[in-house]
Amino acid sequence: MRMRREQIALLGHFPAKMPLELYLDLHSQPCRSVFLFAKINKIPFDFKSVDLSAGEQYGDEFGKVSIIRKVPVLKDGDFILTESIAILQYLAAKHHTSEHWYPADLQKRAQVDEFLSWQHTNIRTHGSKVFWFRGVLPVVTGSPVPKEKMDAAVEDLNVSLKIFEEKFLQSRPFIIGEKISLADLVAIVEMMQPVGTGLDVFQGRPALSAWRDRVKKEIGVEVFDEVHKVIMNVDTLPQTFENQGLPEFLKLRIQKMFN
């Protein structure tokens, strides 16, 4: 059917589609998982930097985007979504990414969901604590974390890594089998957090090291290393806080860690 000239002319008056926006700070593990997933799957987006160390998440501009004041945040036109797992699932569904990322098979999808539910209070919690204890608190307080607190934090992380190997990975190439999934992507960025402070969680764990290498290969070594460069430079933190001062929210977080 031919379109009338008036109809064709009207097509030029539709507003251009707003690009996808991702509000991120790549010091954050969840932000890195979202960034990597978008890059791997060639999902176009505008990178909106939010500097957590400067407290930009508490500024007026970011408050207009999300009252939760955490990153990552996805803005797709008028639609705003918080929480990294929800963002990953949304991107996978909307952009019809390869099924292995978030399988349609009920049991394989349940395996992905199981890990994503478990990791929040295990690898994420303990890996983050080690990162803070080794890489952040000594910088901002001027003294090392007490040995008993450090030892306990590392032990908690070791327990989580052992469970990951024995329960979630076992002898499979990836968490759900032969193909990489969202679970592997989230797992690797969490494990890299303490590595950024010089604690190599893969040392002495050959199965975990082999899994890491497979994940990096699937993601792409170049983009993987590039996105993790920021946490491999924790030595830049003293200059950051010297220039900007210690934000109030960071002082409160430090107090909570030592209570």
Salt bridges, closest charged atoms under 4 A:
GLU6 OE2 - ARG4 NH2 2.36
ASP25 OD1 - HIS27 ND1 2.98
GLU61 OE2 - LYS64 NZ 3.22
ASP76 OD2 - LYS94 NZ 2.40
GLU114 OE2 - LYS167 NZ 2.89
ASP151 OD2 - LYS147 NZ 2.55
GLU165 OE1 - ARG205 NE 3.98
GLU166 OE2 - LYS162 NZ 2.70
GLU190 OE2 - ARG124 NH1 3.50
ASP213 OD1 - ARG212 NE 3.09
ASP225 OD1 - LYS216 NZ 3.29
GLU226 OE1 - LYS229 NZ 3.32
GLU248 OE1 - LYS251 NZ 3.91
